């Protein structure tokens, strides 16, 4: 056990926190345990009954280490409901934003370690494979609509099961956009015309010049560059340009990133910081919560984030944005052919069961997850409270998410004329690389360094961190 942990610690130090947080929290929190796409109702009922039978047989307990702070309350509520329904103790601990890997390293060493945790993808699996149980024979895996999404080992085992598909792009307030389109001299008449970076830039800069007429403080919400709050740029935005480089080269990873689309990153990043609610030099003090609040209060027309951001928008006191006006636009950067680009769609959320836990706790943890994705209570929470687009066939059409951003993701996924940008940031070499990238972006925004310096840092640190990871 100690040998396994030492190996994991060494790997994780080099590639810490590959998970990208989608929210904020100051401290880890915990509670004490409370003591289809198939539309065939019979199939769904059968799944729920089988899960109930497993739950009744489970004698263990569940400890889930959650990494999304913005949905901590939902998980705590689910844990309590499950315990009340089954008698099985469930504890949920939520890691602070950007600290999941470190928290998992700490918790896994405890006598009462997490029985249920998550990894971000293949690289995360390499760090934690000594702790991942084979889930090939579980109902949860059998319910997965696209089994190619699962994390598998060389032995054919299934060690990580995705539990949500997500998408991100530029969220916009359609009411503000319609107000702009009605102005004399507007650079576009509808959102349909904004399908590339050149047109987006033209519209945004014109809107910024007319911000008083539009009643906004800036077109874009603040570009949050506080350390730990910069994942939207050093991970999500960077993913788009890495995606295109990988696509050009026909690869899924590399030891040496050339950052060939560096200028395209600069295109959109400059547009963000020069047309927002906050001056570039002040962005180091802004958080994601600040940014989402600005959008929710109607102070900004656009904000880059994912469908998980709906809970942040909807939960802001004084929110003025109507659900029907919350829409998605792809993140255009000036790449050739981007008119056909869709949202960035994928997952970095894979459930794993700790194989070092007792057999009873492993069984209890599997039963808990299967209850979540097969029972009426669980599925309702997944769809309405967690806002997940679940990849399992246990959900009928009327059980899919209804929040506006989830609906937008589904709309883009169904549009065959659009090509989704896959999530490649799971190949980023380490959290240190991302943190240093974010720090360089802050320096650039404040005018301390030029863009060529940013590009050099990205290229050099990618190579150095990949080499360091390989050496260990």
N, C-alpha and C positions, 0 to 999 in steps of 0.2 A: 504494500500500500504506500509506504513512504517513498519507495523508488518510483512508483507511478506518479505520485504527487510532485516529486522533484523534477521529473521530466516535464510535466505539465507546466510547472512554474517557470522553468527555463524557456519553454516555447512561448508562453504567454507574456513573459517580460519583453520578448522581442516583437511580439505581435499583439500587444495588449488592446483590449476593447475594440475588436474588429466590428462589434455591433454599433450601429449608428443610432443614438438616442433620438427620439422624435418628441421631445418635450423637456420639461424642467423639473427638478426637485433638488432640495438642499441636502437632505439626508435620507439614508435608507430607512424604510418604515416597515413595521411588522404588526401583525395582530396575533392574539392568542387564539388557538382553535376554539370554536364555539362548543365544547365538551367534546336538390338534385336537379342537384339538378334533376334528380329523379323526382317525378311528380307522383309516383305510385305511393299512396298513403300506407299501404300494407308494408312496403319495404322500409319506410321510415319508422313505422310502429315496431317492426321486427327488430330493427337496430336498437331502438330504445329499450325494448324488452330484454335483449341480450345484454345490454349494458347494465340494466337493473339487476340481472342475475349475477353478473360479475361483481357488482358493488356489494350485493348481499353476501357474497363469499369472501370479500376482501376483509382481512383482519388487521391490516396495517394502517398507516397514516400517510399523509401527503405533506410535503414541504416544497412549495413552488417559489423559485427565485425569479421574480418578474423584472423586466428591464425597461418597461415603459411607464415612467412616473405619472404621465397624464391620465392613465387609466387605473391607477392604484386603487381608487375607491371602488371601482367596478369589481376588481378581483377580490377585494376584501368582502364585498357583499356576496359574491358568488361562493366564496369559501364558507361563509356563514350559512348560506342557503343549503349548500351541499351537505354540510355537517348536520344541519337540522333535519334534512331529508333522509340521510343514510346512517348517521351516527359516526361516520368516519372523520377523524380530526384532520383539518386542512389548515395549514399555516401559509401565509403569503408574505414574503419579504420583497420589498422593491428597492432596487439599487438606485442611487442618485444618478442623475443624467451624466453620461459619459464615463461611468465607473463600473459598468456591469462586469467586465472581465476581472477587474481587481476584486470586486465583491465576491464573484464566484470562486476565485482562487482562495480567498479567505474562508468562505463558508464551506467549501468542499473539504477543507482540512479539519472541520469540526466533527465531533462525535455524532451530532445530529446534523448531517449534511443535507443539502437539497436532494430530494428524490426526483424532482422534475425541474429541468432547467432548459436553456436554449442556447443554440449556436447560430452563427450567422451564415454558414454555408460550408463549402469544402475546406477552406482554410481553418475555420473554427473547429471543424471536425478533426483536423490533424492535431490541433492543440488538446482536444478533449476526448479523443477516441478511446482512451483507456477507461473512460467512465461512461461510455455510451452503450446501452443495452440494445440488442437486436430486436427490432419491432416488426420484422417481416411478417410474423404470424398474427399480428394484432388486427382487430376490426378497423381500427383507425387507419391503418395502411390500406386495407381493402376498400375503404370508402374514398380514398384519394382519387380524384378524377384523372389527374395527369401524374402517373407514378414516376415519370422521369424527373419530376421536381424533387423527389426524395433524395436524401444523402445516403449513398450506398458505399460499402467497403469493397475491397478487392475480393473478399470471400463471398460476395453476393448478399450480405446482410444489409438490413435497412437500419440506419443509426440516427437519422434525423428526419422528422416528418414536418413539412411546411403546414402552418395552420392559418395562414392569411396571405392573400395576394393584395399588394398595395400599389398605388400609383402616385406620382407627383409631377408637378408642372408649375405653371404660373396661375394662381387662383385670381380671378377677377370679379369685380362687382359689376354685374351687367347693367344695373340702374345708372351707375356713374358713366359707364361706356355709352349707353344710349343718350344720356344727356350731352356727352361730348359730340357724338355723331350728329346731333341736331344743331350744333353751333355752326355759324358761318365760317367757311374756310377749313372745316374739319378735313384731316388728311385721309379719312376713310369714312365710308357710309355704313359699314357693318363689320362685325367680328370676322365674317367670312373672308374679308379682304386681308386680314392680318394672318398671313400664313408663311412668313419668312422674316428674318431679322431686319432687313432693310425697311420693310413696312412697319414693323413693330417699333423700330427706332424713330421713324418719322412721326408716328402717332404719339408715342410717349413724350418726345421732346415738345411736341405741340401742346399736349395736355399739360405738361409741366409749366409751359409759358402761360397757360390759361387756367392755372389751378384755382385762382380766386373766383373765376366765373363758375368753376365746377364745384366749389365749396370743399376743396381738399387741401391738405398740407403738402402733399407730394403724390406723384403717381404711384411709386412703390413704397411699401412699408419699409421701416428701417432694416438695413442689412446687418443683422446681429453678428458682431465680431468679438464679443466677449469670449475669452477662452472657455471652452466647454459648450458654447452657444453657437459655434461657427460651423456645425456639421452640415448645414444646408449648402455651404459653399465648398468647403474642403473635401466633402464626400459626395453629396447629391449633385451639385453643379459640375464638379470635376468628372463625375461618372459619364456625363454626356460626351465629353471630349475624349475620354479614354475609350468609350464605346466605339467612336468613329475610328480611332487609331487601331484598335483591335480588329475592327471590321475590315479596314483596309489591308491589314496584314494577315487576316484569316487565323487569328489566334484568340485565346481566352485568357492569357496571362503572359507576362514577360518579365525578365530580370532587368531589362533596361527600357524604360519608357522614354520615348523621344519627345513627347508632348508636342506632337506635330500640329495639334489644333490649339496651341497656346493662344494665338491671336483671337480665336473664336471665343475662348474663355474670357479674354480681356474685353471683347465686344459687349457681352451681356453683363459682365461684372461692372464695367464702367457705366453702362446704362442704369443698372440698379443704384449705384452709389451716387450718381450725379443727378438723379431725378426722384429723390425720395423725401420722406418727412424729416430726415436728419442729415446734417452736413457730414461729408465724408470723414472729417477729422474727429467727429464725436461718436463714430460707430462702435468704438471699442467699449462703450458703456452700455450698449443695447443688447437685450436678450431676445430670445424667440417669443416669449410672452409679450414683450413690448411690441414687437412686430405684429403679432396676431391681434393684439388689442387695437392697434392703429387701424388695421383693416376692418375689424368688427365694428368699430365706432365710426366708420365712414370717413376716416381721415386720409385714407389711401385707397386707390382704385385697384391695386394689384399687390400680390405677395407670393413669393415662391414658397411652396410647401406641398405636403401630400394630403391624401384624403383623410388621414388621421387628424388633420388640423380642424375639421369641422367641429369637434367637441370644444376646441379652444375658441373658435369663432362664436359658436352658439352659447358658450358659457360665460362670455364677458358681460358684466353688468352694464346696462345701457346700450347693448348691441343694437345697431340700427340696420344691419344688413339682413334683408329677407332671404329665406332659404332659396326661393326660386331665382334669386339674382346671383347666387354663388356658382360660378362656372370655372372650367379649366381651359387653359391655353397651353399648348406645348412650349417648351423652352427653346426658342430659336436663337441661334448663335452665328448664323451666316454660312453654315456648311452647305455645300452644293446639294440640291435635291431635298432640302429640308421641308419643302412644301408638303411632302407626304409623311413627315414625321409625326408620330403620336406622342403619348405621354411616356414617361419613364415607368415601366411596369415590371414588377417582379416581387421577390420576397427575400428577406434575410432573417426570417423568423422560423426556426425549426425546433420543434419539441424534441427533447432527449430525456430518456429515463436513466437515472444513475444506477449502473449495474453493480456498484459497490454497496447499494442499499440492500436491506433484507428482501427476501422474496416477497414477503407480505407487503412491504412498503412499495415495491415495484408494481405489484398487482394493483394495489390501492391507487397508485398514481396513474396507471393506465386506465383504470376504471373511471377516475375523475375526469380525465381528458375525453374519454369516449362519451361520458355523460354530457359533457359540455357541447359536443358536436352531434348529439343524437336526441337528447331530451328536449321537450318543449321549452322548459325553463332555460336550459343552457343555450339552445339555439336563439331564443329571443334575446338573451343577453349578448351573445356573439354579434348578432345583427344590429340591434338597436342601441346597446350600451357601449360595447367595445368598438362598434362600427367596422367590424371585419368583413371583408369579402372572402368568405371561407371556401377552400378548394375541395370540399367534400360533397359527395352525391347524396348525402342525407338531408340536404336543404331543398325544399320545393321552391317553385318560382315565387310564391308569396311570402317566403321566408328570407328572401335576399334583402340586402340593405336598402333603405329608403332615403338615407341622408343624401343631400345634393352632391357632395363630392364623390361618394361611392357610386352614385348613379352616373356621374360623369366618367369615372373610370370604366364602368361597364359599357357606357356608350362608345368610348374610344376603342375599347377592346373589340367591340362588335363591328366597328367600321373597318371593312376590309381594304379601304383605300389608304389607311394609315398603318405605318409600321412602328410598333412600340420600341422604345429604347430599352434594351435589357439592362439589368442591374449587374454591373461589372465591379462595383466598388468592394465586393467581397474579395477581390484579388489585390486590393491595395496592400502594400507590404506590412504596415503596422499602424497602430494608433499614434505612435510617435511621428510617423510620416505625416499623418493627417493633421496632428496638432501643429507641427512646424509649418505645414502648408497654410493653415489658418493664421498663424502668427505672421507669416510673410504677407498674406493678403491684408492684414490689419496695417502693417507697415506701409504697404503700397497705398492703401486708402488714405492714410494720414500724410502721405507725401514723403516718407522717410527713405523709400527705395523706389527704383524704377521697375517697369515690367520685365525687362530682360533679367534683372536680378531674381525676380520671382520665378521665372522659367528655369533659370540655372539651378536654383535651390530645389525645385520640384524634381528635375532630372537627376541631380546628384544624390538627393536623399532617397529617391525611389531605389536607385541602384545600391546605395549603401545599406538600406534597411533590408532589401531582398537578399543581399549577400550575407548580412548578419543572421537573418532567419535561417538561411540554408546551412550556415556553419553550425547552427545549433540543432 
